[in-house]
Amino acid sequence: MNTTELSSSLRTVISTLHKSLRKQADSVKEYSMTEVETIGHLFRSPTLLPTELAALTRVKTQSMSQILKKMEEQGIIKRIPSKDDKRKVYISLTPFGKKMVEKVKYDKDEWLKGAIEKSLTDKEMELLEKVLPVMNKLVYAK
């Protein structure tokens, strides 16, 4: 298999696996991909400005404002005024928002664990474990 075929096959497999994992997140099915991505950014970076979230998710500031309003109404995020600049308001997850993320991660991990145990042989699991560092290299390739 040449590099073009390998990259196309890998993309297809990763995309399909990603879709399968997304289906396991029952608690976030009512949210768009941008909303889920926003929650993920807030989980990884505890406080962000709305403009930073808009840039990270590649949406307009007005669209991010609507997303944040919905999440605030649902108790997922909270707004924290800046101590240094009263015009700035930071966004962070509420304890409820953090629990939601943890539940989604748990559901996905449990599904993937079950799929691995049902579908793979011991040798295939060993191979999968060995390929993880290689996959990480691709994730961080520039």
N, C-alpha and C positions, 0 to 999 in steps of 0.2 A: 504494500500500500504506500503510495507516495504521500508527501506532506499535505497536498491539497485534499486528497481523499481522507487522510487521517484527521485533518482539522474539521472537515465537514461532518464526518462521522462523530467526532467528539462533541461538536456543537449540538448536533441532533440529540445525542444521548443526554448531555447535560441539560438541554432545554426540556426534554421530556421528563427527566427526573425532577427538575425544578417545578414543572406543572403538577406532577404527582404529589410532591411535598406541599405545594400550595393548597391542593384539595384537602389536605389533612387538617387545615387550620379552620375548623368549623366556627370558632369564636370570632373570626375576622372576615367571614365571607361577605358581610354587608359593607365592607370597606373597599375602596378602589386601590389599585396598585400604588398610586401616589400616596394615599393615606397610610397604607401599610409601610411604605418606604419611609414616610415622615416619622412614624412611630419607631421604626428601626433606628433611624438617625438619632432620635432622642434617647433611645435606650443605650446607644453606644457613646453619645456625648450628652451628659446630663443636662446641660443648659445650652440653648442656641437661640439666636435672634430669628425672628420670622424671615428676615431677608436672607440669612444663612440657610435656613430650611428651604426657602424658595430656590436658591442657587443649587443646593445639593440635589433637589428633586427635579430641577430643570422646569419649573413652572413660574408663572408671573406672580408677583407679590400679591396681587388682588386674589388670585386663585388660592394662594397659601392662606390668606386671611380667611377665606370661606372654609377651608379645611380645618384651620385652627378653631374657628368658631364652633363648628360641628363637634370637634373633639372636646372642646371645653364644656359644651352643653352636656356631653355624655360622660364627663368626669374623667377623661383620659389624660388631659393635660391641665397644667396651671400656668398662669402668667406671673412672673416675678419682676417687679420694677427694678431697674438698675439703681444701685446706690450712687454711682458716679454721674450718670447722665439720666435725668428724669424723663427724657424723651424715649429712652430705650426700655423695652420690656423683653425679658428672657422667657423662653418657653421650656418647660420641663414636664416629665411624666408625673402623674399623681401615683400614689401607691396602687390604686386600681389599675392604672395604665401599665405599671411595671408587672403586676400580677397577670394581666392579660398577655403580655409578651412572654412571660415565663410559661404560661399555659400553652401558648402556640408552639414555643420551642419544645416543650415536653411532648406535645401531641405529634409533632413532626419527627422527633427523635424516636418515639415509640413505634411509629409507623415504619420508619426506616430500619430500625432494629428488627422488627418482625419480618420485613421484606428480605433483609439480609439472612436471617436465620432460616426462613422458608425456602429461599431461592438459591443460596450459594452453598457450595461444598466447603469443607474446611480449607482446602487448598485455594479455592477462589477467595475466601475471606483473607487468607494470608497474602495473596496477591494484591487484593484491594488495600490492605494495610500498607504494603510496600509502595504502592503507587501514590499514596496520599502526599508524600513530600514532593513528588514530581508535579502533582496537580497544584500544590501550593506555589510552586515556581511559576506556573502559568498565571495564577491569580495575581501575582505581584510583578509580572513581566511589564516592561515599559516599552 
